[in-house]
Amino acid sequence: KPRADMHEAGRKAWIKRNQRPTTMQIRNFSKDIRFSKDILVETANYLISKGLLSKSKIPVSSGSRRYIINFKPKHPDGRPFFNSAQLSSGYWIEINNSHERSIELAKMLLKEAGLSESELRLQ
């Protein structure tokens, strides 16, 4: 019996780690999501629509060599974004990130806009 309990606990932990969210929320905004990139794109579009991520804050850097959002799909050294999407504002966002990194960058954008990263809820 203890061995079966350990197996069941391991299975539940694996499911929790590998289950992807299907809905995201920021304050009263809610959006269905299919892909990890949607978390990042929808967070950026939300912040732009609320005037919290304005032109004066663009480009947004995700490190010394990479932009996450820019006026054109290019990094500081001129390299093109590897995989990009155009935001509702016309700005470009780099979406070539892992699931975990997409969440991390979405939270970084919230902080950059003056919100708490805890305002992003994934279900």
C-alpha positions as CSV (number, residue, x, y, z in Angstrom):
1,K,0.0,0.0,0.0
2,P,2.7,2.6,0.8
3,R,4.3,1.9,-2.6
4,A,1.0,2.5,-4.4
5,D,0.6,5.8,-2.5
6,M,4.1,6.9,-3.5
7,H,3.3,6.1,-7.2
8,E,0.0,8.0,-7.0
9,A,1.7,11.0,-5.4
10,G,4.4,11.0,-8.2
11,R,1.7,10.8,-10.9
12,K,-0.2,13.7,-9.5
13,A,3.0,15.8,-9.3
14,W,3.9,14.9,-12.9
15,I,0.4,16.0,-14.1
16,K,0.6,19.3,-12.1
17,R,4.1,20.0,-13.6
18,N,3.0,19.2,-17.2
19,Q,-0.5,20.6,-17.2
20,R,-0.7,23.9,-19.2
21,P,-3.1,26.6,-18.2
22,T,-6.1,27.3,-20.4
23,T,-7.1,30.7,-19.0
24,M,-5.2,33.8,-17.9
25,Q,-6.4,36.7,-15.8
26,I,-5.0,40.1,-15.0
27,R,-7.3,42.1,-12.8
28,N,-10.8,42.0,-14.4
29,F,-9.4,40.9,-17.8
30,S,-9.7,37.2,-18.7
31,K,-8.5,35.4,-21.8
32,D,-8.5,31.8,-23.0
33,I,-5.0,30.7,-24.0
34,R,-3.8,27.8,-26.1
35,F,-0.1,28.4,-26.2
36,S,2.6,29.6,-23.8
37,K,3.3,32.6,-26.1
38,D,-0.3,33.7,-25.6
39,I,0.5,34.5,-21.9
40,L,3.2,36.9,-22.9
41,V,1.3,38.5,-26.0
42,E,-1.9,39.0,-24.1
43,T,-0.2,40.5,-21.1
44,A,1.6,43.0,-23.3
45,N,-1.6,43.8,-25.2
46,Y,-3.5,44.3,-21.9
47,L,-0.8,46.6,-20.5
48,I,-0.8,48.6,-23.8
49,S,-4.6,48.9,-23.9
50,K,-4.6,50.3,-20.3
51,G,-1.9,52.8,-21.1
52,L,0.5,51.1,-18.7
53,L,3.1,50.1,-21.4
54,S,3.5,53.3,-23.3
55,K,5.8,54.3,-26.2
56,S,8.2,55.9,-23.8
57,K,8.9,52.5,-22.2
58,I,9.7,50.8,-25.6
59,P,12.0,49.0,-26.2
60,V,11.6,46.7,-23.2
61,S,14.8,44.7,-22.5
62,S,14.9,41.1,-21.2
63,G,18.6,41.2,-20.7
64,S,21.7,43.1,-22.0
65,R,21.5,41.5,-25.4
66,R,17.8,41.0,-26.0
67,Y,14.6,43.0,-26.3
68,I,11.3,41.5,-25.5
69,I,9.3,44.3,-27.1
70,N,10.6,46.8,-29.7
71,F,9.3,49.1,-32.4
72,K,10.8,46.6,-35.0
73,P,11.4,42.9,-34.5
74,K,15.1,43.4,-33.8
75,H,17.4,43.1,-30.8
76,P,19.8,45.8,-29.7
77,D,22.6,44.5,-31.9
78,G,20.3,44.5,-35.0
79,R,19.7,40.7,-35.0
80,P,16.1,39.9,-35.9
81,F,13.8,38.4,-33.3
82,F,13.9,34.6,-33.8
83,N,10.1,34.2,-33.5
84,S,8.0,37.3,-33.2
85,A,4.4,38.5,-33.1
86,Q,3.0,41.9,-33.8
87,L,1.1,43.4,-30.8
88,S,-2.2,45.4,-31.1
89,S,-0.2,48.6,-30.9
90,G,2.0,47.7,-33.9
91,Y,5.1,47.0,-31.6
92,W,6.8,43.6,-31.9
93,I,7.3,41.0,-29.2
94,E,9.8,38.1,-29.1
95,I,7.9,34.9,-28.4
96,N,10.7,32.4,-28.7
97,N,10.6,31.4,-25.1
98,S,9.9,28.3,-23.0
99,H,6.6,28.0,-21.1
100,E,8.3,29.0,-17.8
101,R,10.2,31.9,-19.4
102,S,7.0,33.2,-21.0
103,I,5.4,33.4,-17.6
104,E,8.5,35.0,-16.1
105,L,8.6,37.6,-18.8
106,A,4.9,38.4,-18.5
107,K,5.4,39.0,-14.8
108,M,8.4,41.2,-15.6
109,L,6.2,43.3,-17.9
110,L,3.6,43.6,-15.1
111,K,6.3,44.9,-12.8
112,E,7.7,47.2,-15.5
113,A,4.1,48.7,-15.8
114,G,3.9,49.2,-12.0
115,L,1.6,46.2,-11.2
116,S,2.3,43.3,-9.0
117,E,3.3,40.1,-10.7
118,S,0.7,38.3,-8.5
119,E,-2.0,40.0,-10.7
120,L,-1.3,37.4,-13.4
121,R,-3.3,34.4,-12.6
122,L,-3.2,31.2,-14.7
123,Q,-5.8,28.4,-14.5
